[in-house]
Amino acid sequence: MKPVILDVDTGIDDALAIFYALHSPELDVIGLTTCFGNNTIEKTTRNTLVIVEMAGKSVPVYKGADQPLNRETRHIPTHVHGDDGLGNCPIPEPSREAEDEHAVDFIIRQVKERPNEITLIPVGPLTNLAQAIEKAPEIIPLFKEVIIMGGAVFVPGNVTPHSEANIYTDPEAAALVFASGLPITVVGLDVTMKTLLPQTVLADWQEKGTEESRFFADMTHYYMQAYETFLPGIGGCALHDPLAVGVAVNPDFVRKESWHVKVILEGEETGKTVASPAGEPKVQVCTDVQAETFLDHFLGRVL
């Protein structure tokens, strides 16, 4: 089993990714760390606790960054994930609380205790990871892999014409991470927009008749309605965060290329991820995906 830390800003696709990870026997999810992003840190942490509990697991949750490194928090995307981050679907309060240890300290501790073993999967803003390497730069060579859901390297963005949401939310954190020399795989819109969950799946989930399947159907319906607003006729939603988990489970789901990637920090292109064949360090950018193979795998695990 691969020891992983899942770093989330739990909205709807994060919830799908958490269920997928917790039901993948190849992964040993040793902890979940939370960040602001799809909602406030209070709500993303609550949502993470709820989803872990719904999955029937007892994985610890660590509360992390509540704002970007050095700029004001951007608009919370309630139009995409709902006021609560989970599609405004009724859910009980979690019975557990987050651990006392801060997410950044948990990441540092685990990487030091298990050098060259930990795979970190950040699927929200990169603030926790940036703070961890600022606080303890000696951990940089100790990660096995960092699989980032973020960026739009060769395709348009999804919050601006240039920028993907996670990078745009804290571009300084992203710039620091991409320049760090960490062993990074970038799972960006280049591939996640090719992995569409079709609307027809929601009826299947409703028919399963479990509390979890009905909740996920209702929650994902909200997400799909948002997609129809932005991309009329798309007929589903992209599996952004689940694909990052999928790459941890089976790297062969994607094709990768080695590029130097920098993040634009000013002007109308703020948050844009720009690739160059020259320059160091290089990261692995996912450029193609076996979409149907991945979708079948995801659906076989998530519920």
Order of alpha helices (4+ residues) and beta strands (2+ residues): beta-alpha-beta-alpha-beta-alpha-alpha-beta-alpha-beta-alpha-alpha-beta-alpha-beta-alpha-alpha-beta-alpha-beta-beta-beta-alpha
